[in-house]
Amino acid sequence: MCRTLRTLHTLPVFAALLFATAAHSHSFDLGNLRIGNPFARPTVAQQPAGAAYLSIENRGKTTDTLVRASSPVAREVQIHTMSMEGDIMRMREVLRLDLKPESTVTMTPGKGYHIMLIGLKQPLKAGEQFPMTLIFEKSGQVEVSVTVEARNQGASAPMSDKNHGHKH
């Protein structure tokens, strides 16, 4: 009986973990490309910009290139790279993101690439989703659904989305 009670008590925890993983794990396929786990961080009222993160796996034998992105939640969407130079965060727009054959580019808060949402039309609220279109040089375009996740979910190494504390 005691073992049964212990098992019953762990079922809700297991179910919650399974649901959290499933909620965070969503992917979209376009030819040889797999776009995984698109997410953004919540923003506050009057915040002019936010960022979206995802992974792009090129399962093909040739390079493809992410050339543009768009979303109705922002006036402009740009592909950015971020690096730390001393204690200063530097972000720069990149016009093309090459996706080498049989490799994955993973965008995470605080390092590397991200998708900048400039001129937000309204705050991004935790639990909501919004569409974003990714346009690739060879594969064409795909619309993905971006989930707005609280900072304690998803990837670690949170980045301040308010001003990004950066210089372009």
NUBALO-282067 format. One record per residue (C-alpha): residue number from 0; residue in one letter; chain; x, y, z. Coordinates in steps of 0.25 Angstrom, whole numbers, padded with zeros to 4 digits. Example, Ala and Ser with C-alpha at 12.3 -4.5 7.8 and 13.67 -1.06 7.14 Angstrom:
<atoms>
ATOM    i  aa  ch      X      Y      Z
ATOM    0   A   A   0049  -0018   0031
ATOM    1   S   A   0055  -0004   0029
</atoms>
This chain:
<atoms>
ATOM    i  aa  ch      X      Y      Z
ATOM    0   M   A   0000   0000   0000
ATOM    1   C   A   0011   0010   0004
ATOM    2   R   A   0018   0007  -0010
ATOM    3   T   A   0005   0010  -0017
ATOM    4   L   A   0003   0023  -0010
ATOM    5   R   A   0017   0027  -0013
ATOM    6   T   A   0014   0024  -0028
ATOM    7   L   A   0001   0032  -0028
ATOM    8   H   A   0008   0044  -0022
ATOM    9   T   A   0019   0044  -0032
ATOM   10   L   A   0009   0043  -0044
ATOM   11   P   A   0004   0058  -0043
ATOM   12   V   A   0019   0062  -0043
ATOM   13   F   A   0022   0053  -0055
ATOM   14   A   A   0010   0058  -0063
ATOM   15   A   A   0014   0073  -0060
ATOM   16   L   A   0028   0070  -0065
ATOM   17   L   A   0023   0063  -0077
ATOM   18   F   A   0013   0075  -0080
ATOM   19   A   A   0024   0085  -0078
ATOM   20   T   A   0033   0078  -0087
ATOM   21   A   A   0022   0076  -0098
ATOM   22   A   A   0018   0091  -0097
ATOM   23   H   A   0032   0095  -0099
ATOM   24   S   A   0036   0085  -0110
ATOM   25   H   A   0029   0089  -0123
ATOM   26   S   A   0036   0089  -0136
ATOM   27   F   A   0033   0093  -0151
ATOM   28   D   A   0038   0086  -0163
ATOM   29   L   A   0041   0092  -0177
ATOM   30   G   A   0048   0083  -0186
ATOM   31   N   A   0061   0079  -0180
ATOM   32   L   A   0060   0089  -0169
ATOM   33   R   A   0054   0087  -0155
ATOM   34   I   A   0051   0100  -0147
ATOM   35   G   A   0050   0096  -0132
ATOM   36   N   A   0044   0102  -0120
ATOM   37   P   A   0042   0117  -0124
ATOM   38   F   A   0040   0125  -0112
ATOM   39   A   A   0041   0140  -0107
ATOM   40   R   A   0042   0146  -0093
ATOM   41   P   A   0030   0155  -0088
ATOM   42   T   A   0032   0170  -0089
ATOM   43   V   A   0026   0181  -0081
ATOM   44   A   A   0017   0193  -0086
ATOM   45   Q   A   0025   0203  -0094
ATOM   46   Q   A   0036   0194  -0096
ATOM   47   P   A   0040   0196  -0111
ATOM   48   A   A   0047   0183  -0114
ATOM   49   G   A   0047   0169  -0110
ATOM   50   A   A   0055   0156  -0115
ATOM   51   A   A   0051   0142  -0121
ATOM   52   Y   A   0059   0130  -0120
ATOM   53   L   A   0059   0117  -0127
ATOM   54   S   A   0068   0106  -0133
ATOM   55   I   A   0069   0103  -0148
ATOM   56   E   A   0074   0089  -0152
ATOM   57   N   A   0079   0087  -0166
ATOM   58   R   A   0077   0072  -0169
ATOM   59   G   A   0081   0074  -0184
ATOM   60   K   A   0094   0073  -0192
ATOM   61   T   A   0094   0087  -0196
ATOM   62   T   A   0095   0101  -0189
ATOM   63   D   A   0082   0109  -0188
ATOM   64   T   A   0081   0123  -0182
ATOM   65   L   A   0071   0130  -0173
ATOM   66   V   A   0070   0143  -0181
ATOM   67   R   A   0058   0150  -0174
ATOM   68   A   A   0047   0149  -0163
ATOM   69   S   A   0034   0156  -0160
ATOM   70   S   A   0023   0157  -0150
ATOM   71   P   A   0011   0165  -0148
ATOM   72   V   A   0015   0168  -0134
ATOM   73   A   A   0026   0177  -0138
ATOM   74   R   A   0028   0188  -0148
ATOM   75   E   A   0042   0182  -0152
ATOM   76   V   A   0048   0168  -0150
ATOM   77   Q   A   0063   0167  -0151
ATOM   78   I   A   0073   0155  -0149
ATOM   79   H   A   0084   0159  -0139
ATOM   80   T   A   0097   0154  -0133
ATOM   81   M   A   0101   0157  -0119
ATOM   82   S   A   0115   0157  -0113
ATOM   83   M   A   0121   0162  -0100
ATOM   84   E   A   0133   0172  -0102
ATOM   85   G   A   0138   0173  -0088
ATOM   86   D   A   0126   0177  -0080
ATOM   87   I   A   0118   0183  -0092
ATOM   88   M   A   0108   0175  -0099
ATOM   89   R   A   0109   0178  -0114
ATOM   90   M   A   0098   0174  -0124
ATOM   91   R   A   0099   0175  -0139
ATOM   92   E   A   0089   0172  -0150
ATOM   93   V   A   0093   0161  -0159
ATOM   94   L   A   0086   0161  -0173
ATOM   95   R   A   0088   0146  -0175
ATOM   96   L   A   0090   0134  -0166
ATOM   97   D   A   0096   0122  -0173
ATOM   98   L   A   0092   0109  -0169
ATOM   99   K   A   0102   0099  -0172
ATOM  100   P   A   0098   0084  -0176
ATOM  101   E   A   0096   0075  -0165
ATOM  102   S   A   0097   0085  -0154
ATOM  103   T   A   0088   0093  -0144
ATOM  104   V   A   0088   0108  -0141
ATOM  105   T   A   0082   0110  -0127
ATOM  106   M   A   0078   0124  -0122
ATOM  107   T   A   0078   0125  -0107
ATOM  108   P   A   0077   0138  -0098
ATOM  109   G   A   0090   0144  -0095
ATOM  110   K   A   0099   0139  -0106
ATOM  111   G   A   0100   0137  -0121
ATOM  112   Y   A   0088   0139  -0130
ATOM  113   H   A   0074   0144  -0127
ATOM  114   I   A   0063   0150  -0135
ATOM  115   M   A   0060   0164  -0131
ATOM  116   L   A   0046   0169  -0130
ATOM  117   I   A   0046   0184  -0132
ATOM  118   G   A   0035   0194  -0130
ATOM  119   L   A   0026   0184  -0122
ATOM  120   K   A   0011   0188  -0125
ATOM  121   Q   A   0007   0182  -0111
ATOM  122   P   A   0014   0175  -0099
ATOM  123   L   A   0018   0161  -0101
ATOM  124   K   A   0011   0153  -0089
ATOM  125   A   A   0015   0140  -0083
ATOM  126   G   A   0006   0129  -0088
ATOM  127   E   A   0002   0136  -0101
ATOM  128   Q   A   0007   0132  -0115
ATOM  129   F   A   0009   0140  -0128
ATOM  130   P   A   0012   0136  -0142
ATOM  131   M   A   0026   0139  -0149
ATOM  132   T   A   0030   0136  -0163
ATOM  133   L   A   0044   0131  -0166
ATOM  134   I   A   0049   0133  -0181
ATOM  135   F   A   0060   0124  -0186
ATOM  136   E   A   0068   0126  -0198
ATOM  137   K   A   0066   0112  -0204
ATOM  138   S   A   0055   0106  -0195
ATOM  139   G   A   0045   0117  -0196
ATOM  140   Q   A   0037   0122  -0185
ATOM  141   V   A   0030   0116  -0173
ATOM  142   E   A   0021   0122  -0162
ATOM  143   V   A   0024   0117  -0148
ATOM  144   S   A   0017   0120  -0135
ATOM  145   V   A   0025   0127  -0124
ATOM  146   T   A   0022   0124  -0110
ATOM  147   V   A   0024   0135  -0100
ATOM  148   E   A   0031   0128  -0088
ATOM  149   A   A   0034   0134  -0074
ATOM  150   R   A   0048   0135  -0071
ATOM  151   N   A   0049   0122  -0062
ATOM  152   Q   A   0044   0114  -0074
ATOM  153   G   A   0052   0110  -0086
ATOM  154   A   A   0067   0113  -0088
ATOM  155   S   A   0075   0119  -0077
ATOM  156   A   A   0085   0131  -0077
ATOM  157   P   A   0074   0141  -0077
ATOM  158   M   A   0076   0154  -0084
ATOM  159   S   A   0071   0168  -0081
ATOM  160   D   A   0060   0170  -0092
ATOM  161   K   A   0057   0184  -0087
ATOM  162   N   A   0068   0192  -0093
ATOM  163   H   A   0077   0181  -0096
ATOM  164   G   A   0088   0189  -0090
ATOM  165   H   A   0095   0189  -0103
ATOM  166   K   A   0101   0197  -0113
ATOM  167   H   A   0099   0195  -0128
</atoms>
